[in-house]
Amino acid sequence: MTKKEEMTGLLKEAQMYLTRAVNLLPTLANALREGKRQEVMQEVVSLIEGLQYLQILFDAAASFIKIKENWRVDKEPATIILERFHVSCYELIEALEQQDYILLGDLMEFSLPQGLQDYNRLFGALQEWVLADAGTAAGDRGA
């Protein structure tokens, strides 16, 4: 298996994970609102760990295809998409650390889904760029 094939496979897996995570968020949010914290906390921790892994994968993929800082996805600067995602993750971790389960549920229902969908768009663009030409700088293209 070539490095390009391996990277493409990892990016596809990341997109599938993000889709499953987005679909799981309403269930977790409702369970938190119903006071079922014990049942949900392991899934929340697993979600956060998964998102941390995806950040590492994203950085590796971006490095693999030599992405420039000015690259865009759907005409939106990728840095803005990444910033929104990072803010959503930070808020999620803060709410968890403060044991604010109402806020945690609200974040899972209202802000995190959009952040994950945006992040999924970035992974999709990376996958297209890896498939197109791993040696070309992606900053010169828009998805």
C-alpha positions as a printed Julia matrix, in Angstrom:
143×3 Matrix{Float64}:
   0.0    0.0    0.0
   1.39   3.38  -0.99
   1.52   6.34   1.37
  -1.08   8.08  -0.79
  -3.47   5.11  -0.51
  -2.88   4.88   3.22
  -3.56   8.61   3.7
  -6.71   8.42   1.56
  -7.99   5.51   3.66
  -7.33   7.38   6.9
  -9.11  10.47   5.62
 -12.15   8.39   4.6
 -12.22   6.84   8.08
 -12.04  10.32   9.61
 -15.03  11.44   7.57
 -17.03   8.38   8.6
 -16.12   9.0   12.26
 -17.2   12.64  12.03
 -20.51  11.67  10.44
 -21.19   9.15  13.22
 -20.19  11.72  15.85
 -22.58  14.34  14.44
 -25.39  11.77  14.47
 -24.59  10.76  18.06
 -24.54  14.3   19.51
 -28.32  14.78  19.87
 -28.6   11.49  21.75
 -25.8   12.49  24.13
 -27.28  15.98  24.61
 -30.72  14.58  25.45
 -29.27  12.05  27.88
 -27.38  14.82  29.68
 -30.53  16.93  29.94
 -32.36  13.92  31.37
 -29.72  13.61  34.08
 -28.13  10.43  32.73
 -24.59  11.7   33.24
 -23.07   8.41  34.35
 -24.33   6.6   31.25
 -23.02   9.28  28.89
 -19.68  10.38  30.31
 -17.58   7.58  28.83
 -19.0    8.34  25.4
 -18.24  12.05  25.86
 -14.65  11.29  26.87
 -14.3    8.92  23.89
 -15.66  11.64  21.61
 -13.08  14.14  22.87
 -10.26  11.61  22.5
 -11.43  10.84  18.96
 -11.43  14.54  18.08
  -7.9   14.9   19.44
  -6.78  11.99  17.26
  -8.44  13.6   14.23
  -6.46  16.79  14.85
  -3.23  14.78  14.69
  -4.42  13.06  11.51
  -5.44  16.39   9.97
  -2.01  17.89  10.7
  -0.28  14.85   9.18
  -2.44  14.99   6.05
  -1.93  18.73   5.65
   1.81  18.22   5.94
   1.72  15.29   3.5
   0.25  17.42   0.71
   2.2   20.56   1.64
  -0.79  22.77   2.36
  -0.12  26.47   2.43
  -1.61  28.73   5.06
  -3.94  30.48   2.59
  -5.86  27.44   1.37
  -9.65  27.56   1.06
 -12.54  25.12   1.16
 -15.69  26.21  -0.64
 -14.16  29.7   -0.9
 -13.84  29.95   2.88
 -10.38  30.21   4.44
  -9.52  26.91   6.07
  -8.01  28.76   9.02
 -11.46  30.16   9.88
 -13.04  26.71   9.65
 -10.31  25.29  11.87
 -10.69  28.12  14.38
 -14.45  27.5   14.69
 -13.78  23.81  15.22
 -11.12  24.49  17.86
 -13.39  26.93  19.71
 -16.18  24.33  19.75
 -13.81  21.69  21.14
 -12.39  24.08  23.74
 -15.9   25.0   24.92
 -16.8   21.32  25.13
 -13.76  20.52  27.26
 -14.34  23.57  29.48
 -17.96  22.57  30.12
 -16.84  19.04  30.94
 -14.13  20.23  33.33
 -16.6   22.56  35.05
 -19.16  19.75  35.19
 -21.7   22.04  33.55
 -23.81  19.33  31.99
 -26.54  21.69  30.77
 -23.94  23.71  28.83
 -22.32  20.49  27.64
 -25.66  19.31  26.27
 -26.33  22.67  24.62
 -22.9   22.66  22.96
 -23.47  19.14  21.69
 -26.8   20.12  20.24
 -26.13  23.58  18.86
 -22.48  24.45  18.18
 -20.48  21.23  17.98
 -22.47  19.66  15.11
 -21.63  22.57  12.8
 -18.0   22.47  13.88
 -17.8   18.75  13.11
 -19.55  19.18   9.77
 -17.09  21.93   8.85
 -14.19  19.74   9.93
 -15.64  16.95   7.79
 -15.54  19.34   4.81
 -11.84  19.93   5.48
 -11.15  16.19   5.54
 -13.1   15.8    2.3
 -11.01  18.52   0.65
  -7.82  16.92   1.93
  -8.9   13.58   0.54
  -9.6   15.11  -2.88
  -6.21  16.82  -2.87
  -4.38  13.66  -1.85
  -6.12  11.77  -4.66
  -5.46  14.53  -7.18
  -1.77  14.96  -6.55
   0.02  14.51  -3.26
   2.92  16.62  -4.45
   1.05  19.79  -5.41
   0.54  22.54  -2.86
  -3.15  22.61  -1.93
  -3.05  26.27  -1.07
  -3.23  27.04  -4.78
  -6.6   25.29  -5.15
 -10.08  25.81  -3.78
 -12.5   22.96  -3.25
